[in-house]
Amino acid sequence: MFTLVYIFRLKEGDRLSFTMSVRIIIVSLIATGILVFQVGCTGSQTVNQNEVTGRHYIDGSTAGPPQVNFETFRDQGKIAFIWDGRLYVLNGDSGTLDKLSEPGEAGKLKWSADGQWLAYIGEDNTLQIVNSDGSDLYEVAGLHKLLYNAPDFAWSPAANVLAVVPDVSKRDIYLIRPGKPPRQLTDVYTGASSFCWAPDGKTIAYVDTLPYDPNDPVNRVDVLHKIPVEGGEPARLYTAEGAAIRLAGWQPDNKGVLFWLSPGHSASAMADGLKLYTLPLSGGKPQAIITTLIYPEWLTWSNDGTKLLAVAGSGREIWKNKSLALFTAQTGSCVNLPQTSDSVRLYPDWSAKGDMFCFLEAPDLSNVNGEYSISDWRQTRSLGIANADGTGARPLGEAGTGLGRPLWSRDGQHIVYLKDSIVWLIDISGGTPVRIMGPFPGQNKYGQQGYISWGDEIAYFRD
């Protein structure tokens, strides 16, 4: 079991509001020779927080405070990000920059459904829950180190409730409301290896491995259950004899659950891609959709819940044999979308209306040996957009190359993306991109087999 340990409020001065009064202060600072850094959009400014407040760099920071562009990001939602070991939120709705944590490790940022709360992993692998304006922070003690790419904590899509698997040795699921004691939801055999919420937040699906002979681990059995969040007995949905189940999510129409199957519980097979299945909740056998790597960010549902875009293809190297596939929930059909044979397409994301999507494109290196290093290949990645059926694809060349995961903006007219350790905003009709924040200190990362998750250090809330 674990308990809530403490709450603190940020000190006065850790929040910056870009209001008219602050603008007057900035004019005064310019007049006295203090630097305000200008950014490439007419009328917009990147404000050095400590310059405005007149303080020295806080907490011994060597990188300095975040450089952000308030005007560019106005009304586009919120971005939580790690800067020099501290957690900040750039709030485009209120025009504020809030510091949510003191120096230390932080990562795996996850927004609550309404954007009020952030959950993240802090110092010593503890789970932290903080209000997005920095007013309250809770530390949940007893959380062991999270497994790589495992969904060990996730917010309800319908309420401010966090589901957590805190212990790798006895992986029961607990439910946490900010400021409330945790409640144990499951009591399972060897523990929930993965779980996901139903769209209405009333049910959780989870995977349990039955007791097995340690001398015969290949034949161990995984079982998929669902359990009401308010309590009750779990119901068995599917049994996988001699195979591992890794949940990929609940269908938005509440008619099915998506999961990957790994015969023999093979970690090597998981790394090289697994078949993605949908299991109808009304009964019946799982239907194979497509083979994908087990990266949740490579599966994205349209806002109306009718279409799923997936990065299809086997092989753990993301620079070869990867294309986009479209699954239609109503018909159960899955088709490969058109693209050139010498390219890969990665990191898709839907527009708010679901009539378009964006993606990254790069050369397919299946038949090339030694010509590129991983870093060379990453520098070729460019931004493109296409119609919902994959037709009409065109590049947004003004964004440049060497890009990280793109996300469609709240207003539907822009795309947010990462390049050169800077977060940029570009209009889908073209034009010069404008920086939102950065460059981030210490952002030269390449990830395992070329894959990097935004969610480790940046999380965009746009609803």
C-alpha positions as CSV (number, residue, x, y, z in Angstrom):
1,M,0.0,0.0,0.0
2,F,1.1,3.6,-0.3
3,T,-0.1,7.0,1.0
4,L,-0.2,10.6,0.0
5,V,2.8,12.3,1.5
6,Y,2.7,16.1,1.1
7,I,1.2,19.2,-0.6
8,F,3.0,22.4,-1.3
9,R,2.3,25.7,-3.0
10,L,4.7,27.4,-5.3
11,K,6.4,30.6,-4.0
12,E,5.2,34.0,-5.2
13,G,7.0,35.0,-8.3
14,D,7.2,31.5,-9.9
15,R,4.3,32.4,-12.2
16,L,4.5,34.9,-15.0
17,S,1.4,36.4,-16.6
18,F,1.7,38.1,-20.0
19,T,-0.8,40.8,-19.3
20,M,-0.8,44.5,-20.0
21,S,0.9,45.2,-16.7
22,V,3.7,42.9,-17.6
23,R,4.0,44.5,-21.0
24,I,4.5,47.9,-19.2
25,I,7.2,46.3,-17.1
26,I,8.9,44.9,-20.2
27,V,9.0,48.4,-21.8
28,S,10.6,49.7,-18.7
29,L,13.2,47.0,-18.7
30,I,14.1,47.6,-22.3
31,A,14.6,51.3,-21.5
32,T,17.1,50.4,-18.7
33,G,19.0,48.1,-21.0
34,I,17.8,44.6,-19.8
35,L,17.5,42.2,-22.7
36,V,14.2,40.9,-24.0
37,F,14.9,38.3,-26.7
38,Q,12.9,38.8,-29.9
39,V,11.6,35.9,-31.9
40,G,10.7,35.5,-35.6
41,C,7.1,36.6,-35.6
42,T,6.1,40.2,-36.0
43,G,4.8,41.6,-32.6
44,S,5.7,38.4,-30.6
45,Q,8.3,38.1,-27.9
46,T,10.2,35.4,-26.1
47,V,10.4,36.6,-22.5
48,N,13.2,35.6,-20.2
49,Q,11.3,34.9,-17.0
50,N,14.1,35.9,-14.6
51,E,14.9,39.0,-16.5
52,V,11.3,40.2,-16.1
53,T,11.1,39.4,-12.4
54,G,14.6,41.0,-11.8
55,R,16.0,37.8,-10.1
56,H,19.1,35.8,-10.8
57,Y,18.8,32.3,-12.2
58,I,16.8,30.3,-9.7
59,D,18.0,27.0,-8.1
60,G,21.5,27.2,-9.5
61,S,20.2,26.6,-13.1
62,T,23.0,26.5,-15.7
63,A,20.6,26.6,-18.6
64,G,18.7,29.7,-17.6
65,P,14.9,30.0,-17.5
66,P,12.6,28.8,-20.4
67,Q,12.4,31.0,-23.4
68,V,8.8,31.0,-24.6
69,N,6.7,32.9,-27.1
70,F,3.4,33.8,-25.5
71,E,1.7,35.5,-28.5
72,T,2.4,32.6,-30.9
73,F,0.8,30.1,-28.6
74,R,-2.1,32.2,-27.5
75,D,-5.4,30.1,-27.3
76,Q,-3.7,26.9,-28.5
77,G,-4.0,25.0,-25.2
78,K,-1.2,24.1,-22.8
79,I,2.2,22.5,-23.1
80,A,3.9,20.9,-20.1
81,F,7.6,20.5,-20.5
82,I,10.8,19.7,-18.6
83,W,13.4,22.4,-18.7
84,D,16.7,21.8,-16.9
85,G,15.1,19.3,-14.5
86,R,12.1,21.5,-13.7
87,L,8.5,21.0,-14.8
88,Y,6.8,24.0,-16.4
89,V,3.4,24.7,-18.1
90,L,3.0,27.2,-20.9
91,N,-0.7,28.1,-20.8
92,G,-1.9,29.6,-24.1
93,D,-5.3,30.3,-22.7
94,S,-4.2,32.4,-19.7
95,G,-1.0,33.6,-21.2
96,T,1.1,32.3,-18.3
97,L,4.2,30.4,-17.7
98,D,4.0,28.3,-14.5
99,K,6.9,26.5,-12.7
100,L,5.4,23.4,-11.2
101,S,8.4,21.7,-9.6
102,E,11.8,22.3,-8.1
103,P,15.0,20.9,-9.6
104,G,15.1,17.1,-10.0
105,E,14.3,14.3,-12.3
106,A,10.9,14.4,-14.1
107,G,9.4,12.6,-17.1
108,K,6.5,10.6,-18.6
109,L,4.1,13.6,-18.4
110,K,0.4,12.8,-18.7
111,W,-2.5,15.3,-18.7
112,S,-5.8,14.6,-17.0
113,A,-8.8,14.6,-19.3
114,D,-9.8,18.2,-18.5
115,G,-6.3,19.6,-18.4
116,Q,-6.5,20.5,-14.7
117,W,-3.9,18.0,-13.5
118,L,-0.5,16.6,-14.6
119,A,0.9,13.2,-13.5
120,Y,4.6,12.5,-13.9
121,I,7.5,10.5,-12.6
122,G,9.8,12.6,-10.3
123,E,12.8,12.1,-8.2
124,D,13.6,8.5,-7.1
125,N,10.8,7.2,-9.5
126,T,8.0,8.6,-7.3
127,L,4.6,9.5,-8.8
128,Q,3.8,13.2,-8.7
129,I,0.3,14.8,-9.3
130,V,0.3,18.5,-9.7
131,N,-2.3,21.1,-10.5
132,S,-1.6,22.7,-13.9
133,D,-1.3,26.2,-12.3
134,G,1.2,24.9,-9.7
135,S,-1.1,25.5,-6.8
136,D,-1.0,22.0,-5.3
137,L,1.4,19.0,-5.7
138,Y,0.9,15.5,-4.3
139,E,3.6,12.9,-4.0
140,V,2.4,9.3,-4.1
141,A,5.0,7.2,-2.2
142,G,5.9,3.6,-2.9
143,L,5.9,3.6,-6.7
144,H,8.7,1.4,-8.0
145,K,10.6,2.1,-11.2
146,L,8.3,2.1,-14.2
147,L,8.9,-0.5,-16.9
148,Y,10.0,0.7,-20.4
149,N,7.0,1.7,-22.5
150,A,4.6,0.2,-20.0
151,P,1.3,2.1,-19.3
152,D,1.7,2.0,-15.5
153,F,-0.4,5.0,-14.9
154,A,-3.2,6.6,-16.9
155,W,-5.9,9.2,-16.4
156,S,-9.6,8.4,-16.8
157,P,-11.0,9.9,-20.0
158,A,-14.0,11.1,-18.1
159,A,-12.9,12.2,-14.6
160,N,-9.9,13.3,-12.6
161,V,-9.0,9.8,-11.5
162,L,-5.6,8.2,-12.1
163,A,-5.2,4.4,-12.4
164,V,-1.8,3.3,-11.2
165,V,0.2,0.1,-11.0
166,P,2.7,1.0,-8.3
167,D,4.5,-2.3,-7.5
168,V,6.3,-4.4,-10.1
169,S,6.2,-7.5,-7.8
170,K,2.5,-7.4,-7.1
171,R,1.0,-5.4,-9.9
172,D,-2.5,-4.5,-8.6
173,I,-4.3,-1.5,-9.9
174,Y,-5.0,1.4,-7.6
175,L,-7.2,4.5,-8.3
176,I,-6.2,7.9,-7.1
177,R,-8.1,11.2,-7.0
178,P,-5.9,14.2,-6.3
179,G,-5.8,14.8,-2.5
180,K,-7.6,11.6,-1.7
181,P,-6.3,8.2,-0.3
182,P,-5.7,5.6,-3.0
183,R,-8.2,2.8,-3.5
184,Q,-7.2,-0.7,-4.6
185,L,-9.2,-1.9,-7.6
186,T,-7.8,-5.3,-8.4
187,D,-6.4,-8.3,-6.5
188,V,-4.9,-10.5,-9.2
189,Y,-2.7,-13.5,-9.6
190,T,0.7,-12.2,-10.7
191,G,-0.4,-8.7,-11.5
192,A,-1.7,-6.5,-14.3
193,S,0.9,-6.4,-17.0
194,S,-1.1,-3.7,-18.9
195,F,-4.4,-1.9,-18.6
196,C,-6.6,0.7,-20.3
197,W,-9.7,2.8,-19.5
198,A,-13.1,2.5,-21.2
199,P,-14.1,5.7,-23.0
200,D,-16.8,6.5,-20.4
201,G,-14.4,6.0,-17.5
202,K,-16.6,3.4,-15.9
203,T,-14.5,0.3,-16.7
204,I,-10.9,-0.8,-16.9
205,A,-9.5,-3.6,-19.0
206,Y,-6.4,-5.3,-17.7
207,V,-4.2,-8.3,-18.4
208,D,-3.2,-10.9,-15.8
209,T,-0.8,-13.8,-16.2
210,L,-2.0,-17.0,-14.5
211,P,0.3,-19.0,-12.2
212,Y,2.7,-21.0,-14.3
213,D,5.6,-23.5,-14.1
214,P,8.8,-21.4,-13.9
215,N,10.5,-24.2,-15.9
216,D,8.1,-23.7,-18.7
217,P,7.6,-19.9,-19.1
218,V,6.8,-20.1,-22.8
219,N,3.5,-21.7,-22.2
220,R,2.2,-19.4,-19.5
221,V,-1.3,-18.0,-20.0
222,D,-2.4,-14.4,-20.2
223,V,-6.0,-13.4,-19.5
224,L,-7.8,-10.2,-20.5
225,H,-10.4,-9.0,-17.9
226,K,-12.6,-6.0,-17.4
227,I,-13.7,-4.6,-14.1
228,P,-16.1,-1.8,-13.0
229,V,-14.2,1.2,-11.6
230,E,-16.8,1.5,-8.8
231,G,-16.0,-2.1,-7.7
232,G,-17.3,-5.6,-8.4
233,E,-16.1,-8.8,-9.8
234,P,-13.9,-8.8,-12.9
235,A,-15.2,-10.5,-16.1
236,R,-13.0,-12.5,-18.3
237,L,-12.9,-11.3,-22.0
238,Y,-10.2,-13.4,-23.6
239,T,-7.6,-16.1,-22.8
240,A,-4.3,-16.4,-24.6
241,E,-2.8,-19.8,-24.3
242,G,1.0,-19.6,-24.5
243,A,1.0,-15.9,-25.6
244,A,1.4,-12.5,-24.0
245,I,-1.3,-9.8,-24.3
246,R,-0.3,-6.2,-24.5
247,L,-3.2,-3.8,-24.4
248,A,-3.3,-1.0,-27.0
249,G,-6.5,0.8,-25.9
250,W,-10.3,0.7,-25.9
251,Q,-12.1,1.6,-29.1
252,P,-13.8,5.0,-28.7
253,D,-17.2,3.5,-29.8
254,N,-17.0,1.2,-26.8
255,K,-17.5,-1.9,-29.0
256,G,-14.0,-3.4,-28.8
257,V,-10.7,-3.6,-27.1
258,L,-7.4,-3.4,-29.0
259,F,-4.4,-5.5,-28.1
260,W,-1.2,-7.1,-29.4
261,L,-0.4,-10.8,-29.1
262,S,3.1,-12.2,-28.6
263,P,3.3,-16.0,-29.0
264,G,5.6,-17.5,-26.5
265,H,5.9,-14.3,-24.6
266,S,8.8,-13.4,-26.7
267,A,10.5,-10.1,-25.9
268,S,12.3,-10.2,-29.3
269,A,9.0,-10.6,-31.1
270,M,7.6,-7.6,-29.2
271,A,10.5,-5.5,-30.3
272,D,10.1,-6.5,-34.0
273,G,6.4,-5.9,-34.2
274,L,3.2,-7.8,-33.3
275,K,-0.2,-8.3,-34.9
276,L,-2.7,-5.8,-33.6
277,Y,-6.1,-7.3,-32.8
278,T,-9.6,-5.9,-32.0
279,L,-11.8,-8.0,-29.7
280,P,-15.5,-7.3,-29.9
281,L,-17.0,-6.8,-26.5
282,S,-20.3,-8.3,-27.7
283,G,-18.5,-11.6,-28.0
284,G,-16.6,-13.5,-30.6
285,K,-13.0,-14.0,-31.6
286,P,-10.3,-11.3,-32.0
287,Q,-9.8,-9.9,-35.5
288,A,-6.3,-9.3,-36.7
289,I,-5.9,-5.7,-38.0
290,I,-2.3,-5.1,-38.9
291,T,1.3,-5.7,-37.8
292,T,2.8,-2.8,-35.9
293,L,5.5,-2.0,-33.3
294,I,4.1,-1.6,-29.8
295,Y,4.3,2.2,-29.6
296,P,1.1,3.8,-28.4
297,E,2.0,7.1,-30.1
298,W,1.9,5.3,-33.5
299,L,-1.9,4.6,-33.0
300,T,-4.1,7.6,-33.3
301,W,-8.0,7.8,-33.3
302,S,-9.9,10.5,-35.1
303,N,-11.9,12.7,-32.7
304,D,-15.2,11.1,-33.7
305,G,-13.8,7.7,-32.9
306,T,-14.5,6.1,-36.3
307,K,-11.0,5.9,-37.8
308,L,-7.7,4.6,-36.5
309,L,-4.4,5.5,-38.1
310,A,-1.5,3.1,-37.4
311,V,2.2,2.9,-38.4
312,A,2.3,-0.6,-40.0
313,G,5.3,-2.8,-40.6
314,S,7.5,-5.2,-38.9
315,G,11.1,-4.8,-37.8
316,R,12.4,-2.8,-34.8
317,E,14.3,-0.3,-37.0
318,I,11.9,2.6,-37.6
319,W,13.8,3.7,-40.7
320,K,12.6,0.9,-42.9
321,N,9.4,-1.0,-43.8
322,K,7.0,1.5,-42.2
323,S,3.8,2.8,-43.8
324,L,0.4,4.2,-42.7
325,A,-2.7,2.0,-42.5
326,L,-6.3,3.1,-41.9
327,F,-8.7,1.0,-39.8
328,T,-12.4,1.9,-40.0
329,A,-14.2,0.7,-36.8
330,Q,-17.7,0.5,-38.3
331,T,-16.7,-1.9,-41.1
332,G,-13.7,-3.6,-39.4
333,S,-11.6,-3.0,-42.6
334,C,-8.0,-1.9,-42.6
335,V,-6.2,-0.6,-45.7
336,N,-2.7,0.5,-46.5
337,L,-2.6,4.2,-47.5
338,P,-0.7,5.3,-50.6
339,Q,2.9,6.4,-50.4
340,T,6.1,6.1,-52.4
341,S,7.9,2.8,-52.2
342,D,11.2,4.4,-51.2
343,S,9.9,6.2,-48.1
344,V,8.6,5.6,-44.6
345,R,5.8,7.4,-42.9
346,L,5.7,7.8,-39.1
347,Y,4.0,9.6,-36.2
348,P,0.6,10.3,-37.7
349,D,-1.9,12.7,-36.0
350,W,-5.5,13.7,-36.9
351,S,-6.8,17.2,-37.4
352,A,-9.6,18.2,-35.0
353,K,-12.2,17.7,-37.8
354,G,-10.8,14.3,-38.8
355,D,-10.7,15.4,-42.4
356,M,-6.9,15.5,-42.6
357,F,-3.8,14.1,-40.8
358,C,-0.1,15.0,-40.5
359,F,2.9,12.7,-40.5
360,L,6.7,12.5,-40.8
361,E,8.3,11.2,-44.0
362,A,11.9,10.0,-44.5
363,P,13.8,7.7,-46.9
364,D,13.3,3.9,-46.5
365,L,16.7,2.5,-45.8
366,S,15.7,-1.2,-46.4
367,N,18.2,-1.6,-49.3
368,V,20.9,0.8,-48.1
369,N,23.8,-0.3,-46.0
370,G,26.2,2.1,-44.3
371,E,25.1,5.2,-46.1
372,Y,23.4,6.8,-43.2
373,S,23.9,6.8,-39.4
374,I,20.8,7.1,-37.3
375,S,21.5,10.8,-36.7
376,D,21.9,11.4,-40.5
377,W,18.6,9.6,-41.2
378,R,16.8,11.6,-38.5
379,Q,17.9,14.8,-40.2
380,T,16.0,13.8,-43.4
381,R,12.6,13.6,-41.7
382,S,10.1,16.1,-43.1
383,L,6.5,17.1,-42.4
384,G,3.6,16.2,-44.6
385,I,-0.2,16.4,-44.5
386,A,-2.9,14.4,-46.4
387,N,-6.6,13.9,-46.6
388,A,-8.3,11.4,-44.3
389,D,-8.1,8.7,-46.9
390,G,-4.4,9.3,-47.6
391,T,-5.0,11.1,-50.9
392,G,-3.7,14.6,-51.7
393,A,-0.6,14.2,-49.6
394,R,1.8,17.2,-49.8
395,P,4.9,18.3,-47.9
396,L,5.1,21.4,-45.7
397,G,8.6,22.1,-46.9
398,E,8.9,25.4,-44.9
399,A,9.1,23.3,-41.7
400,G,12.5,22.0,-42.8
401,T,14.0,18.6,-42.0
402,G,15.2,16.8,-38.9
403,L,11.8,16.9,-37.2
404,G,10.3,15.2,-34.2
405,R,6.7,14.1,-33.7
406,P,4.2,16.6,-35.2
407,L,0.8,17.3,-33.5
408,W,-2.1,19.1,-35.0
409,S,-2.9,22.3,-33.1
410,R,-6.2,23.1,-31.3
411,D,-7.4,25.6,-33.9
412,G,-7.0,23.1,-36.7
413,Q,-4.9,25.5,-38.8
414,H,-1.4,24.8,-37.5
415,I,0.9,22.0,-36.6
416,V,3.2,21.9,-33.6
417,Y,6.5,20.0,-34.0
418,L,10.0,19.6,-32.6
419,K,13.1,20.6,-34.6
420,D,16.6,21.4,-33.3
421,S,15.4,21.1,-29.7
422,I,12.8,23.8,-30.3
423,V,9.0,23.5,-30.4
424,W,7.7,25.3,-33.6
425,L,4.2,26.2,-34.9
426,I,3.5,26.2,-38.7
427,D,0.4,27.2,-40.6
428,I,-0.8,24.3,-42.8
429,S,-1.2,26.7,-45.7
430,G,2.5,27.4,-45.5
431,G,4.6,30.3,-44.5
432,T,7.5,30.7,-42.1
433,P,7.3,28.6,-38.9
434,V,7.4,30.4,-35.6
435,R,9.1,29.1,-32.4
436,I,7.0,28.5,-29.4
437,M,9.8,27.5,-27.0
438,G,13.4,26.4,-26.8
439,P,16.0,25.5,-27.5
440,F,15.8,22.9,-24.7
441,P,19.0,22.1,-22.9
442,G,20.3,18.6,-23.3
443,Q,17.8,17.5,-26.0
444,N,20.2,15.6,-28.3
445,K,18.5,12.2,-28.0
446,Y,18.0,9.4,-30.6
447,G,16.1,6.7,-28.7
448,Q,16.1,3.0,-29.1
449,Q,16.2,2.0,-32.8
450,G,15.5,5.7,-33.6
451,Y,12.2,6.0,-31.7
452,I,11.7,8.8,-29.2
453,S,8.5,9.6,-27.2
454,W,7.4,13.2,-26.8
455,G,5.7,12.2,-23.6
456,D,9.0,11.7,-21.7
457,E,9.6,15.5,-21.5
458,I,6.8,17.3,-23.4
459,A,3.0,16.9,-23.3
460,Y,0.5,19.0,-25.3
461,F,-3.0,19.5,-24.0
462,R,-5.3,20.9,-26.7
463,D,-8.9,19.8,-25.9
